[in-house]
Amino acid sequence: MPFVLAGTTPVLADESGVNQSIDQLLGDHTKYRAVIVALQKAVAAHDASGVAALVDYPIGVAVNGKETNIKSAKVFAKHYDGIITPRIAKAITEQKYGDLFVNYKGVMFGDGQVWINGVCHDNECKNFDVKIETIQDVGK
């Protein structure tokens, strides 16, 4: 279980708990951790192409507040500043690995600004790539 409730505020698991949750619910945590680290580094460096390479296309996002369907890494990189808002960038760069929320839908950054999950290449999902599935400007 990825967190324990204390009153109404969740106390999230440590890194080993996150690893265990990912392994049990989603697959090899090392694949997820590699993407998490790459995403955080790319956003911190304002590397639009680096972030774009981690996205599963097509992806529905808001570009400067307008809902848009992005079909390629090239188009994503072109609209990077309109997609990765300061609030989304902060949610990504300030996320601590041990505080990630994990469920069957994937791994969540912040208050749901970004979700990553496995993209299966076979019916059993033994061969998969971890990609960004959702980017949205939510939260406080």
Backbone hydrogen bonds, N-H to C=O, Kabsch-Sander energy under -0.5 kcal/mol:
donor,donor_aa,acceptor,acceptor_aa,energy
4,V,11,V,-2.2
6,A,9,T,-1.6
9,T,6,A,-1.5
11,V,4,V,-2.5
12,L,10,P,-0.7
13,A,2,P,-2.2
18,V,14,D,-2.2
19,N,15,E,-2.9
20,Q,16,S,-2.3
21,S,17,G,-2.4
22,I,18,V,-2.7
23,D,19,N,-2.8
24,Q,20,Q,-2.6
25,L,21,S,-2.7
26,L,22,I,-2.9
27,G,22,I,-2.4
31,K,28,D,-1.0
32,Y,28,D,-1.1
33,R,29,H,-3.1
34,A,30,T,-1.9
35,V,31,K,-1.5
36,I,32,Y,-2.7
37,V,33,R,-2.7
38,A,34,A,-2.3
39,L,35,V,-2.9
40,Q,36,I,-2.4
41,K,37,V,-2.5
42,A,38,A,-2.5
43,V,39,L,-2.6
44,A,40,Q,-2.3
45,A,41,K,-1.9
46,H,43,V,-1.3
47,D,42,A,-3.2
48,A,46,H,-1.2
51,V,47,D,-2.2
52,A,48,A,-2.6
53,A,49,S,-1.7
54,L,51,V,-1.8
55,V,52,A,-1.2
56,D,132,I,-2.4
57,Y,55,V,-0.6
59,I,70,I,-2.4
61,V,59,I,-0.6
61,V,68,T,-2.9
63,V,61,V,-0.5
63,V,66,K,-3.0
64,N,62,A,-0.6
64,N,82,G,-2.1
66,K,63,V,-1.8
67,E,65,G,-0.5
68,T,61,V,-3.6
70,I,59,I,-2.9
70,I,68,T,-0.7
76,F,72,S,-2.3
77,A,73,A,-2.8
78,K,74,K,-1.8
79,H,75,V,-1.7
80,Y,77,A,-1.1
82,G,79,H,-1.2
83,I,79,H,-1.2
83,I,80,Y,-0.9
84,I,80,Y,-3.2
85,T,83,I,-1.6
89,A,85,T,-3.0
90,K,86,P,-2.3
91,A,87,R,-2.1
92,I,88,I,-2.0
93,T,89,A,-2.9
94,E,90,K,-2.4
95,Q,92,I,-0.7
99,D,96,K,-1.7
100,L,97,Y,-1.6
101,F,108,M,-1.2
103,N,106,G,-2.3
106,G,103,N,-1.8
107,V,116,I,-2.6
108,M,101,F,-2.8
109,F,114,V,-3.0
112,G,109,F,-2.1
113,Q,109,F,-0.9
114,V,109,F,-0.9
115,W,134,T,-1.9
116,I,107,V,-2.2
117,N,131,K,-2.3
119,V,129,D,-3.4
120,C,118,G,-0.6
121,H,127,N,-3.0
125,C,122,D,-1.1
128,F,126,K,-0.6
129,D,119,V,-1.9
131,K,117,N,-2.7
131,K,129,D,-0.5
132,I,54,L,-2.9
133,E,115,W,-2.6
134,T,115,W,-1.7
136,Q,113,Q,-2.9
138,V,136,Q,-1.4
